Amino acid sequence: MKELPADVLATKEDKRFATTEIVADYRAQRLACDTLLEIGCGVGMQTRSFAETCKKVIAVDTDKRKVIFARKNCKASNVDFHVGDGLKVLESTEADVVFCDPERPASEGQRKLSSLQPDPTKLLEMCEEKGAALAIELPPQIQQVSFPAELEYLDVGGKLNRLTAYTGRLARSSASVVALPSRYRIEGNKGEGKEGHVGEWLSELSPAVVKAGLVGQFGEGVSDGKAWYVTNKLQNPFVVNTYKVLGEAENVEEAVVLLKKHGFGKVLLRLRVKPEEYWRVRKQVEADLEGEKQAALLEIHQKLYVVSKV
Ligand SMILES: C[S@@+](CC[C@H](N)C(=O)[O-])C[C@H]1O[C@@H](n2cnc3c(N)ncnc32)[C@H](O)[C@@H]1O
């Protein structure tokens, strides 16, 4: 369960979908303006931060109970709360910026724009007609966004946390990634990384950088199918793990010999094994090893690498 400030009034379910303070503060800074319309304010977590950076905030949600909670959670005098359909309120409001954190199904096979409420495409159309700039939160797993926007992926503490699409005059590039709390930012065009060769070091990049398609900005790298590793030792806020490469093996048996030689007893596997097979394979690898010293075994380009986290 997400940690919200102790004074926040919210049910367990509200907390699950609520915006965390660190994200809300960052976005409020980026969207500071005179009049901001927030559609889908929920229990008001993002609203509290907008109240600090915008002159006037109009916050709307279709759920009456949430708006009652939001009023208790945000007592700032520059915020007007409404119960109703945000699209209707938008028709009669002059806002500089519209922000929307839409409702999404709790789970779905593949995330898509059409499952979001209100409909992002309709919302963008209306904002364009009214001359308001739209920023909209989207599920970070979404594969394709059909309208032009800066897709900004947020990394919080090394993990992929949020995707916000900034449209029109709010967009600064086509893709970006920001690390919180440092607010270190990288921007550019989404693209493939340049393939390199495994050498002495591997620096694993944040999954937010991978999602943003900005791995190419870090120099040559390699992928194990999930993560992207820059092939040198890099000091950067987006490096989540640095590994020293201790040896290369053609198969698990050869890898075990290397692991024994270096005195490892535990091995984190990053091999292409099915999740249900993970512990069977791991026990097999660790069967002949002794001690608590831990290594990782990475599979890159059909080769296995014994690496140690530094
Ligand atoms: C993910 S939640 C927002 C959470 C919010 N950022 C918070 O911190 O509590 C999405 C919200 O959108 C609201 N919603 C869905 N369709 C809407 C619409 N057409 N107009 C206004 N609100 C809507 C839902 O009731 C829900 O509270």
The ligand as an SDF file (V2000), in Angstrom:
LIG
                    3D

 27 29  0  0  0  0  0  0  0  0999 V2000
   -7.1320    7.5020  -10.7380 C   0  0  0  0  0  0  0  0  0  0  0  0
   -8.4380    8.3640   -9.9730 S   0  0  0  0  0  0  0  0  0  0  0  0
   -7.7160    9.8980   -9.5780 C   0  0  0  0  0  0  0  0  0  0  0  0
   -6.9070    9.8510   -8.3180 C   0  0  0  0  0  0  0  0  0  0  0  0
   -6.4200   11.1930   -7.8580 C   0  0  0  0  0  0  0  0  0  0  0  0
   -5.2950   11.6900   -8.6410 N   0  0  0  0  0  0  0  0  0  0  0  0
   -6.0350   11.1210   -6.3810 C   0  0  0  0  0  0  0  0  0  0  0  0
   -4.8870   11.4350   -6.0280 O   0  0  0  0  0  0  0  0  0  0  0  0
   -6.8880   10.7400   -5.5780 O   0  0  0  0  0  0  0  0  0  0  0  0
   -9.4870    8.7030  -11.3330 C   0  0  0  0  0  0  0  0  0  0  0  0
  -10.7430    9.4930  -10.9780 C   0  0  0  0  0  0  0  0  0  0  0  0
  -11.4300    9.8790  -12.1710 O   0  0  0  0  0  0  0  0  0  0  0  0
  -12.8080   10.0120  -11.8460 C   0  0  0  0  0  0  0  0  0  0  0  0
  -13.5450   10.1390  -13.1240 N   0  0  0  0  0  0  0  0  0  0  0  0
  -13.7920    9.1870  -14.0660 C   0  0  0  0  0  0  0  0  0  0  0  0
  -14.4640    9.7290  -15.1170 N   0  0  0  0  0  0  0  0  0  0  0  0
  -14.6090   11.0540  -14.8370 C   0  0  0  0  0  0  0  0  0  0  0  0
  -15.2140   12.1370  -15.5310 C   0  0  0  0  0  0  0  0  0  0  0  0
  -15.7890   11.9710  -16.7210 N   0  0  0  0  0  0  0  0  0  0  0  0
  -15.1970   13.3520  -14.9390 N   0  0  0  0  0  0  0  0  0  0  0  0
  -14.6200   13.5350  -13.7310 C   0  0  0  0  0  0  0  0  0  0  0  0
  -14.0350   12.5430  -13.0260 N   0  0  0  0  0  0  0  0  0  0  0  0
  -14.0330   11.3240  -13.5740 C   0  0  0  0  0  0  0  0  0  0  0  0
  -13.0750    8.7790  -10.9870 C   0  0  0  0  0  0  0  0  0  0  0  0
  -14.2140    8.9330  -10.1770 O   0  0  0  0  0  0  0  0  0  0  0  0
  -11.7670    8.6950  -10.1730 C   0  0  0  0  0  0  0  0  0  0  0  0
  -11.9110    9.2960   -8.9070 O   0  0  0  0  0  0  0  0  0  0  0  0
  1  2  1  0
  2  3  1  0
  2 10  1  0
  3  4  1  0
  4  5  1  0
  5  6  1  0
  5  7  1  0
  7  8  2  0
  7  9  1  0
 10 11  1  0
 11 12  1  0
 11 26  1  0
 12 13  1  0
 13 14  1  0
 13 24  1  0
 14 15  1  0
 14 23  1  0
 15 16  2  0
 16 17  1  0
 17 18  1  0
 17 23  2  0
 18 19  1  0
 18 20  2  0
 20 21  1  0
 21 22  2  0
 22 23  1  0
 24 25  1  0
 24 26  1  0
 26 27  1  0
M  CHG  2   2   1   9  -1
M  END
$$$$
